[in-house]
Amino acid sequence: MTERLPAWLSMNPDRLGFSVIEERAAIVRRMFKDADRASGSTP
């Protein structure tokens, strides 16, 4: 398994799976929620 992961994930010590870094995942969720509501800035 690769160690190159999105910033909101970390590799488990056994290298068999991933753990979610909740503080970072919350930011990603908010970005998608804002984009879905079209509340992001647009030109």
Backbone as CSV, one residue per row, in Angstrom:
resi,resn,N_x,N_y,N_z,CA_x,CA_y,CA_z,C_x,C_y,C_z
1,MET,0.841,-1.173,0.000,0.000,0.000,0.000,0.891,1.242,0.000
2,THR,0.448,2.256,-0.671,1.223,3.486,-0.769,1.132,4.316,0.507
3,GLU,2.139,5.137,0.747,2.095,6.060,1.884,1.675,7.451,1.444
4,ARG,1.454,7.658,0.171,1.001,8.954,-0.330,-0.507,9.010,-0.195
5,LEU,-0.950,9.783,0.765,-2.370,9.853,1.089,-2.839,11.297,1.091
6,PRO,-4.151,11.504,0.959,-4.683,12.849,1.176,-4.335,13.305,2.597
7,ALA,-4.235,14.602,2.788,-3.810,15.156,4.076,-4.759,14.819,5.220
8,TRP,-5.969,14.371,4.918,-6.940,14.059,5.966,-6.937,12.584,6.352
9,LEU,-5.988,11.805,5.803,-5.849,10.389,6.143,-4.443,10.109,6.636
10,SER,-4.301,9.102,7.489,-2.980,8.631,7.896,-2.952,7.112,7.796
11,MET,-1.794,6.586,7.478,-1.620,5.145,7.343,-1.591,4.514,8.728
12,ASN,-2.316,3.419,8.890,-2.254,2.671,10.140,-0.862,2.057,10.275
13,PRO,-0.395,1.862,11.507,0.946,1.293,11.708,1.158,-0.051,11.003
14,ASP,0.118,-0.859,10.877,0.257,-2.160,10.213,0.241,-2.044,8.689
15,ARG,0.032,-0.823,8.180,-0.001,-0.523,6.741,-1.101,-1.279,6.002
16,LEU,-2.126,-1.704,6.728,-3.227,-2.435,6.114,-4.487,-1.592,5.971
17,GLY,-4.432,-0.365,6.412,-5.608,0.488,6.332,-5.261,1.920,6.676
18,PHE,-6.293,2.730,6.787,-6.136,4.154,7.021,-6.936,4.593,8.236
19,SER,-6.514,5.708,8.810,-7.269,6.374,9.864,-7.606,7.775,9.377
20,VAL,-8.789,8.230,9.737,-9.218,9.579,9.362,-8.733,10.552,10.427
21,ILE,-8.112,11.634,9.999,-7.726,12.723,10.895,-8.920,13.673,10.907
22,GLU,-9.755,13.552,11.931,-11.065,14.216,11.943,-10.995,15.728,11.784
23,GLU,-9.999,16.376,12.390,-9.903,17.832,12.275,-9.747,18.244,10.812
24,ARG,-8.948,17.489,10.082,-8.724,17.801,8.670,-9.901,17.356,7.808
25,ALA,-10.483,16.218,8.132,-11.629,15.714,7.368,-12.808,16.676,7.476
26,ALA,-12.959,17.307,8.627,-14.053,18.263,8.813,-13.920,19.432,7.837
27,ILE,-12.691,19.852,7.581,-12.464,20.944,6.628,-12.858,20.504,5.223
28,VAL,-12.472,19.291,4.856,-12.811,18.767,3.526,-14.325,18.642,3.381
29,ARG,-14.985,18.122,4.416,-16.456,18.008,4.370,-17.105,19.372,4.190
30,ARG,-16.585,20.358,4.911,-17.151,21.705,4.810,-16.961,22.271,3.403
31,MET,-15.799,22.036,2.818,-15.548,22.520,1.457,-16.556,21.935,0.473
32,PHE,-16.813,20.627,0.573,-17.774,20.004,-0.336,-19.197,20.473,-0.052
33,LYS,-19.516,20.659,1.223,-20.851,21.145,1.584,-21.063,22.557,1.035
34,ASP,-20.057,23.421,1.205,-20.150,24.786,0.688,-20.263,24.793,-0.832
35,ALA,-19.491,23.944,-1.485,-19.548,23.872,-2.950,-20.917,23.387,-3.409
36,ASP,-21.479,22.430,-2.681,-22.799,21.911,-3.032,-23.864,22.994,-2.908
37,ARG,-23.693,23.862,-1.920,-24.643,24.957,-1.721,-24.276,26.181,-2.554
38,ALA,-23.197,26.063,-3.318,-22.700,27.170,-4.153,-22.396,28.402,-3.321
39,SER,-21.886,28.193,-2.107,-21.554,29.335,-1.261,-20.076,29.685,-1.352
40,GLY,-19.347,28.996,-2.224,-17.952,29.351,-2.453,-17.876,30.611,-3.290
41,SER,-16.723,31.224,-3.326,-16.585,32.436,-4.132,-16.447,32.057,-5.598
42,THR,-17.115,32.805,-6.439,-17.047,32.596,-7.885,-16.795,33.930,-8.553
43,PRO,-16.114,33.916,-9.695,-15.850,35.192,-10.394,-17.098,35.800,-10.984
